[in-house]
Amino acid sequence: MFEKHLQCPYCRQAITILLDTGVEGFTNVVDDCEVCCRPIDIDYCVEEGEVTAFSYNAIEGNEF
């Protein structure tokens, strides 16, 4: 597991998510913000146990 820090696209609070680095290749997950509980679409790629690409977006409206 890899701990990733980001800013919630809705409430703008700093949050932490865990990425599974045990699965090679591209992964898409939806995780809720630990502050406002709104869904965040997360894409990342793992190569040789390392996260090589990462992006995230709001799913719902009202993002900043």
N, C-alpha and C positions, 0 to 999 in steps of 0.2 A: 504494500500500500504506500501511496505517496500523498503527503499532505500538501494541498494547494490553497493558497490564500488569494482571495479575490474580493471585489466590491459588488454587492448585490445590485443588479440593474434596476431594481424597483425602489428599495429603501436607501440605497447607497451606503449601507453599513458594511464594514469589513467582516467577512465570514471565512470559514475554513471548510473545505470539502476533502474527502478522501478518494483518491483515484486508484483503481485496481491495476497494478503494474504486472500482475501475473498473467494477463491475457495480452498476447502480441497482436499488433495491428490496430486498426481504427475501432474506436468504441464511441457509442452515443448513449448517454444516460440523461435522465431528468431527475434533478435533485431539488428539494425545497430549501429556500433560504431559512437558516436557523433563527432569524430575527422576525421576518414578516410572513414566513411560510408560503411564499409564492413560488411557483415552479420555474426553474432555470434549466434551459437546454444546454447540455455540456457535451462537447466533442473533444476527443483527445486521441493521440496515437502513441503506442508503446513499441519501442524497438530495443531488443536486448535488455529488457527490464527498466529502460529509461523512458520517461515521457518526452517525446520529441516534438509534439505539436499540441496546442491547447487553445480552445476558444469556447466562449459561452455567450448565450443570448437570452433575452426575455422571451417568454412564450405568450404572455398576456399583454394587454395594453397598459398604459399609464407608467411606462418606464421613463427615466430621466433622459 
